[in-house]
Amino acid sequence: MGKISVLPVLVPGTAATLNQSQQFVPLFLSRRDAAKALAISPRSLDYLIADGRLSTRRIGGRVLVPVDALCAFAKCDHRSLIVAA
């Protein structure tokens, strides 16, 4: 799936020190990585975003797709075509 950027997730109420042995869970994926995760083209992902079927977050100049939104989308069947709105 290629290299995926991840953000650290710390559990509230725990005293954790960051070291290289800790695992990080990604909160967001780039549009390219989100498309790869869904096995669709980046253009199809853009259509889903434009149609409002997949949510995004803008952080700085980057458009990122929340991992939980991807998981929710992947859990359901989507029989309609992915086309330009």
N, CA, C and O atoms as a GROMACS GRO file, in nm:
protein
  340
    1MET      N    1   0.082  -0.118   0.000
    1MET     CA    2   0.000   0.000   0.000
    1MET      C    3   0.087   0.125   0.000
    1MET      O    4   0.034   0.235  -0.012
    2GLY      N    5   0.213   0.111   0.013
    2GLY     CA    6   0.301   0.227   0.010
    2GLY      C    7   0.319   0.285   0.149
    2GLY      O    8   0.266   0.234   0.248
    3LYS      N    9   0.394   0.392   0.154
    3LYS     CA   10   0.422   0.458   0.280
    3LYS      C   11   0.304   0.545   0.320
    3LYS      O   12   0.257   0.627   0.241
    4ILE      N   13   0.255   0.528   0.442
    4ILE     CA   14   0.141   0.604   0.491
    4ILE      C   15   0.188   0.688   0.608
    4ILE      O   16   0.250   0.637   0.701
    5SER      N   17   0.158   0.817   0.604
    5SER     CA   18   0.190   0.905   0.716
    5SER      C   19   0.092   0.879   0.828
    5SER      O   20  -0.028   0.860   0.805
    6VAL      N   21   0.142   0.878   0.950
    6VAL     CA   22   0.055   0.853   1.065
    6VAL      C   23   0.073   0.962   1.168
    6VAL      O   24   0.178   1.026   1.176
    7LEU      N   25  -0.030   0.982   1.248
    7LEU     CA   26  -0.026   1.075   1.358
    7LEU      C   27  -0.031   0.996   1.488
    7LEU      O   28  -0.101   0.895   1.495
    8PRO      N   29   0.043   1.039   1.592
    8PRO     CA   30   0.040   0.964   1.716
    8PRO      C   31  -0.094   0.976   1.787
    8PRO      O   32  -0.159   1.081   1.781
    9VAL      N   33  -0.135   0.869   1.852
    9VAL     CA   34  -0.257   0.869   1.932
    9VAL      C   35  -0.217   0.830   2.074
    9VAL      O   36  -0.165   0.721   2.096
   10LEU      N   37  -0.241   0.919   2.168
   10LEU     CA   38  -0.212   0.891   2.308
   10LEU      C   39  -0.342   0.873   2.382
   10LEU      O   40  -0.438   0.947   2.360
   11VAL      N   41  -0.347   0.776   2.470
   11VAL     CA   42  -0.467   0.750   2.547
   11VAL      C   43  -0.470   0.846   2.665
   11VAL      O   44  -0.374   0.852   2.742
   12PRO      N   45  -0.581   0.923   2.682
   12PRO     CA   46  -0.590   1.015   2.795
   12PRO      C   47  -0.578   0.940   2.928
   12PRO      O   48  -0.628   0.829   2.943
   13GLY      N   49  -0.513   1.004   3.022
   13GLY     CA   50  -0.500   0.944   3.154
   13GLY      C   51  -0.382   0.849   3.168
   13GLY      O   52  -0.364   0.790   3.274
   14THR      N   53  -0.304   0.834   3.064
   14THR     CA   54  -0.187   0.748   3.074
   14THR      C   55  -0.062   0.832   3.057
   14THR      O   56  -0.060   0.928   2.980
   15ALA      N   57   0.040   0.796   3.129
   15ALA     CA   58   0.167   0.864   3.115
   15ALA      C   59   0.251   0.785   3.016
   15ALA      O   60   0.309   0.682   3.051
   16ALA      N   61   0.256   0.832   2.895
   16ALA     CA   62   0.329   0.759   2.791
   16ALA      C   63   0.445   0.844   2.742
   16ALA      O   64   0.432   0.965   2.723
   17THR      N   65   0.557   0.780   2.723
   17THR     CA   66   0.669   0.847   2.660
   17THR      C   67   0.680   0.794   2.520
   17THR      O   68   0.667   0.674   2.497
   18LEU      N   69   0.705   0.882   2.426
   18LEU     CA   70   0.715   0.840   2.287
   18LEU      C   71   0.853   0.782   2.261
   18LEU      O   72   0.955   0.848   2.285
   19ASN      N   73   0.856   0.661   2.212
   19ASN     CA   74   0.981   0.602   2.169
   19ASN      C   75   0.954   0.526   2.040
   19ASN      O   76   0.839   0.512   1.998
   20GLN      N   77   1.058   0.479   1.979
   20GLN     CA   78   1.044   0.419   1.847
   20GLN      C   79   0.974   0.283   1.850
   20GLN      O   80   0.932   0.235   1.745
   21SER      N   81   0.962   0.222   1.964
   21SER     CA   82   0.898   0.090   1.969
   21SER      C   83   0.746   0.100   1.977
   21SER      O   84   0.677  -0.001   1.960
   22GLN      N   85   0.691   0.220   2.004
   22GLN     CA   86   0.546   0.233   2.013
   22GLN      C   87   0.482   0.231   1.875
   22GLN      O   88   0.539   0.279   1.778
   23GLN      N   89   0.362   0.175   1.869
   23GLN     CA   90   0.286   0.171   1.745
   23GLN      C   91   0.200   0.297   1.737
   23GLN      O   92   0.146   0.343   1.838
   24PHE      N   93   0.186   0.351   1.617
   24PHE     CA   94   0.101   0.467   1.595
   24PHE      C   95  -0.015   0.426   1.505
   24PHE      O   96   0.003   0.350   1.410
   25VAL      N   97  -0.130   0.476   1.536
   25VAL     CA   98  -0.250   0.449   1.458
   25VAL      C   99  -0.281   0.574   1.376
   25VAL      O  100  -0.293   0.682   1.432
   26PRO      N  101  -0.294   0.560   1.244
   26PRO     CA  102  -0.324   0.679   1.163
   26PRO      C  103  -0.466   0.727   1.189
   26PRO      O  104  -0.559   0.646   1.196
   27LEU      N  105  -0.482   0.857   1.204
   27LEU     CA  106  -0.615   0.916   1.218
   27LEU      C  107  -0.668   0.961   1.083
   27LEU      O  108  -0.789   0.961   1.060
   28PHE      N  109  -0.577   0.998   0.994
   28PHE     CA  110  -0.614   1.048   0.862
   28PHE      C  111  -0.524   0.986   0.756
   28PHE      O  112  -0.410   0.948   0.784
   29LEU      N  113  -0.577   0.976   0.634
   29LEU     CA  114  -0.498   0.932   0.520
   29LEU      C  115  -0.503   1.040   0.413
   29LEU      O  116  -0.601   1.114   0.402
   30SER      N  117  -0.397   1.048   0.335
   30SER     CA  118  -0.398   1.137   0.219
   30SER      C  119  -0.501   1.085   0.120
   30SER      O  120  -0.546   0.970   0.130
   31ARG      N  121  -0.540   1.168   0.026
   31ARG     CA  122  -0.638   1.126  -0.074
   31ARG      C  123  -0.586   1.006  -0.152
   31ARG      O  124  -0.662   0.914  -0.182
   32ARG      N  125  -0.459   1.006  -0.185
   32ARG     CA  126  -0.401   0.895  -0.261
   32ARG      C  127  -0.405   0.765  -0.180
   32ARG      O  128  -0.444   0.661  -0.233
   33ASP      N  129  -0.365   0.771  -0.053
   33ASP     CA  130  -0.366   0.651   0.031
   33ASP      C  131  -0.509   0.604   0.060
   33ASP      O  132  -0.533   0.483   0.069
   34ALA      N  133  -0.602   0.697   0.074
   34ALA     CA  134  -0.742   0.659   0.095
   34ALA      C  135  -0.796   0.587  -0.027
   34ALA      O  136  -0.869   0.488  -0.014
   35ALA      N  137  -0.762   0.635  -0.146
   35ALA     CA  138  -0.806   0.569  -0.269
   35ALA      C  139  -0.747   0.428  -0.277
   35ALA      O  140  -0.817   0.334  -0.316
   36LYS      N  141  -0.620   0.413  -0.242
   36LYS     CA  142  -0.558   0.280  -0.242
   36LYS      C  143  -0.626   0.188  -0.142
   36LYS      O  144  -0.648   0.070  -0.171
   37ALA      N  145  -0.661   0.241  -0.025
   37ALA     CA  146  -0.724   0.159   0.077
   37ALA      C  147  -0.861   0.108   0.032
   37ALA      O  148  -0.901  -0.002   0.068
   38LEU      N  149  -0.932   0.188  -0.049
   38LEU     CA  150  -1.063   0.147  -0.101
   38LEU      C  151  -1.053   0.074  -0.234
   38LEU      O  152  -1.154   0.029  -0.288
   39ALA      N  153  -0.933   0.063  -0.288
   39ALA     CA  154  -0.910  -0.002  -0.418
   39ALA      C  155  -0.987   0.068  -0.530
   39ALA      O  156  -1.046   0.004  -0.616
   40ILE      N  157  -0.984   0.202  -0.527
   40ILE     CA  158  -1.045   0.283  -0.633
   40ILE      C  159  -0.943   0.386  -0.679
   40ILE      O  160  -0.839   0.403  -0.615
   41SER      N  161  -0.971   0.453  -0.789
   41SER     CA  162  -0.879   0.554  -0.839
   41SER      C  163  -0.892   0.682  -0.756
   41SER      O  164  -0.996   0.706  -0.695
   42PRO      N  165  -0.787   0.764  -0.754
   42PRO     CA  166  -0.797   0.893  -0.685
   42PRO      C  167  -0.911   0.980  -0.741
   42PRO      O  168  -0.974   1.054  -0.665
   43ARG      N  169  -0.937   0.972  -0.869
   43ARG     CA  170  -1.047   1.049  -0.927
   43ARG      C  171  -1.182   1.002  -0.873
   43ARG      O  172  -1.269   1.084  -0.843
   44SER      N  173  -1.199   0.870  -0.861
   44SER     CA  174  -1.323   0.818  -0.803
   44SER      C  175  -1.340   0.864  -0.659
   44SER      O  176  -1.451   0.896  -0.616
   45LEU      N  177  -1.231   0.867  -0.584
   45LEU     CA  178  -1.236   0.917  -0.447
   45LEU      C  179  -1.279   1.063  -0.446
   45LEU      O  180  -1.360   1.103  -0.363
   46ASP      N  181  -1.225   1.142  -0.538
   46ASP     CA  182  -1.264   1.283  -0.547
   46ASP      C  183  -1.412   1.298  -0.576
   46ASP      O  184  -1.477   1.388  -0.524
   47TYR      N  185  -1.467   1.209  -0.660
   47TYR     CA  186  -1.611   1.212  -0.688
   47TYR      C  187  -1.692   1.181  -0.561
   47TYR      O  188  -1.793   1.246  -0.534
   48LEU      N  189  -1.647   1.083  -0.484
   48LEU     CA  190  -1.716   1.049  -0.360
   48LEU      C  191  -1.714   1.166  -0.262
   48LEU      O  192  -1.813   1.193  -0.194
   49ILE      N  193  -1.601   1.235  -0.256
   49ILE     CA  194  -1.588   1.351  -0.167
   49ILE      C  195  -1.679   1.464  -0.215
   49ILE      O  196  -1.751   1.524  -0.135
   50ALA      N  197  -1.677   1.493  -0.346
   50ALA     CA  198  -1.758   1.601  -0.401
   50ALA      C  199  -1.908   1.574  -0.384
   50ALA      O  200  -1.987   1.666  -0.367
   51ASP      N  201  -1.945   1.446  -0.390
   51ASP     CA  202  -2.086   1.406  -0.377
   51ASP      C  203  -2.131   1.402  -0.231
   51ASP      O  204  -2.250   1.384  -0.203
   52GLY      N  205  -2.038   1.418  -0.138
   52GLY     CA  206  -2.071   1.416   0.004
   52GLY      C  207  -2.084   1.277   0.063
   52GLY      O  208  -2.131   1.262   0.176
   53ARG      N  209  -2.043   1.176  -0.010
   53ARG     CA  210  -2.052   1.039   0.040
   53ARG      C  211  -1.933   1.000   0.127
   53ARG      O  212  -1.936   0.897   0.194
   54LEU      N  213  -1.829   1.082   0.126
   54LEU     CA  214  -1.710   1.058   0.206
   54LEU      C  215  -1.663   1.191   0.262
   54LEU      O  216  -1.644   1.287   0.188
   55SER      N  217  -1.644   1.197   0.393
   55SER     CA  218  -1.605   1.323   0.456
   55SER      C  219  -1.453   1.341   0.454
   55SER      O  220  -1.377   1.245   0.443
   56THR      N  221  -1.412   1.465   0.464
   56THR     CA  222  -1.269   1.499   0.467
   56THR      C  223  -1.246   1.604   0.575
   56THR      O  224  -1.340   1.664   0.627
   57ARG      N  225  -1.121   1.625   0.606
   57ARG     CA  226  -1.078   1.733   0.694
   57ARG      C  227  -0.964   1.805   0.624
   57ARG      O  228  -0.879   1.743   0.561
   58ARG      N  229  -0.965   1.936   0.636
   58ARG     CA  230  -0.857   2.016   0.580
   58ARG      C  231  -0.765   2.057   0.694
   58ARG      O  232  -0.807   2.120   0.791
   59ILE      N  233  -0.639   2.019   0.682
   59ILE     CA  234  -0.538   2.057   0.780
   59ILE      C  235  -0.430   2.130   0.703
   59ILE      O  236  -0.356   2.071   0.624
   60GLY      N  237  -0.421   2.260   0.727
   60GLY     CA  238  -0.332   2.343   0.646
   60GLY      C  239  -0.384   2.342   0.504
   60GLY      O  240  -0.501   2.368   0.481
   61GLY      N  241  -0.299   2.312   0.410
   61GLY     CA  242  -0.340   2.305   0.270
   61GLY      C  243  -0.375   2.164   0.224
   61GLY      O  244  -0.412   2.144   0.109
   62ARG      N  245  -0.365   2.068   0.315
   62ARG     CA  246  -0.389   1.928   0.276
   62ARG      C  247  -0.532   1.886   0.302
   62ARG      O  248  -0.592   1.924   0.403
   63VAL      N  249  -0.586   1.808   0.211
   63VAL     CA  250  -0.717   1.747   0.229
   63VAL      C  251  -0.693   1.603   0.272
   63VAL      O  252  -0.633   1.524   0.199
   64LEU      N  253  -0.741   1.569   0.392
   64LEU     CA  254  -0.718   1.437   0.448
   64LEU      C  255  -0.851   1.367   0.473
   64LEU      O  256  -0.952   1.432   0.501
   65VAL      N  257  -0.849   1.236   0.463
   65VAL     CA  258  -0.969   1.155   0.484
   65VAL      C  259  -0.955   1.085   0.618
   65VAL      O  260  -0.858   1.011   0.640
   66PRO      N  261  -1.051   1.106   0.710
   66PRO     CA  262  -1.044   1.036   0.839
   66PRO      C  263  -1.055   0.885   0.821
   66PRO      O  264  -1.138   0.837   0.743
   67VAL      N  265  -0.972   0.811   0.891
   67VAL     CA  266  -0.973   0.665   0.881
   67VAL      C  267  -1.108   0.609   0.923
   67VAL      O  268  -1.157   0.513   0.864
   68ASP      N  269  -1.171   0.670   1.026
   68ASP     CA  270  -1.301   0.618   1.069
   68ASP      C  271  -1.408   0.638   0.962
   68ASP      O  272  -1.500   0.557   0.951
   69ALA      N  273  -1.398   0.746   0.882
   69ALA     CA  274  -1.492   0.767   0.771
   69ALA      C  275  -1.470   0.662   0.662
   69ALA      O  276  -1.567   0.613   0.603
   70LEU      N  277  -1.344   0.627   0.637
   70LEU     CA  278  -1.314   0.521   0.539
   70LEU      C  279  -1.370   0.387   0.585
   70LEU      O  280  -1.428   0.313   0.506
   71CYS      N  281  -1.352   0.356   0.712
   71CYS     CA  282  -1.402   0.228   0.765
   71CYS      C  283  -1.554   0.222   0.757
   71CYS      O  284  -1.609   0.120   0.719
   72ALA      N  285  -1.621   0.332   0.792
   72ALA     CA  286  -1.768   0.335   0.785
   72ALA      C  287  -1.814   0.319   0.641
   72ALA      O  288  -1.912   0.248   0.615
   73PHE      N  289  -1.746   0.384   0.547
   73PHE     CA  290  -1.783   0.374   0.406
   73PHE      C  291  -1.763   0.231   0.356
   73PHE      O  292  -1.846   0.179   0.282
   74ALA      N  293  -1.654   0.168   0.398
   74ALA     CA  294  -1.621   0.034   0.349
   74ALA      C  295  -1.714  -0.074   0.406
   74ALA      O  296  -1.727  -0.181   0.347
   75LYS      N  297  -1.779  -0.047   0.518
   75LYS     CA  298  -1.867  -0.146   0.580
   75LYS      C  299  -2.002  -0.159   0.510
   75LYS      O  300  -2.075  -0.254   0.537
   76CYS      N  301  -2.035  -0.065   0.422
   76CYS     CA  302  -2.166  -0.066   0.355
   76CYS      C  303  -2.150  -0.095   0.207
   76CYS      O  304  -2.046  -0.068   0.148
   77ASP      N  305  -2.256  -0.150   0.148
   77ASP     CA  306  -2.259  -0.168   0.003
   77ASP      C  307  -2.292  -0.034  -0.062
   77ASP      O  308  -2.369   0.046  -0.009
   78HIS      N  309  -2.232  -0.010  -0.178
   78HIS     CA  310  -2.256   0.113  -0.255
   78HIS      C  311  -2.281   0.071  -0.398
   78HIS      O  312  -2.187   0.052  -0.476
   79ARG      N  313  -2.407   0.056  -0.432
   79ARG     CA  314  -2.443   0.004  -0.564
   79ARG      C  315  -2.451   0.112  -0.670
   79ARG      O  316  -2.450   0.082  -0.790
   80SER      N  317  -2.460   0.239  -0.629
   80SER     CA  318  -2.468   0.345  -0.730
   80SER      C  319  -2.331   0.369  -0.791
   80SER      O  320  -2.228   0.344  -0.729
   81LEU      N  321  -2.331   0.418  -0.912
   81LEU     CA  322  -2.207   0.444  -0.984
   81LEU      C  323  -2.132   0.561  -0.922
   81LEU      O  324  -2.192   0.651  -0.863
   82ILE      N  325  -2.001   0.557  -0.935
   82ILE     CA  326  -1.917   0.668  -0.890
   82ILE      C  327  -1.889   0.752  -1.014
   82ILE      O  328  -1.804   0.718  -1.096
   83VAL      N  329  -1.961   0.863  -1.025
   83VAL     CA  330  -1.947   0.950  -1.142
   83VAL      C  331  -1.942   1.094  -1.096
   83VAL      O  332  -1.975   1.126  -0.981
   84ALA      N  333  -1.900   1.181  -1.186
   84ALA     CA  334  -1.892   1.324  -1.155
   84ALA      C  335  -2.030   1.376  -1.119
   84ALA      O  336  -2.130   1.338  -1.180
   85ALA      N  337  -2.034   1.463  -1.021
   85ALA     CA  338  -2.163   1.520  -0.976
   85ALA      C  339  -2.215   1.623  -1.073
   85ALA      O  340  -2.322   1.680  -1.051
   0.00000   0.00000   0.00000
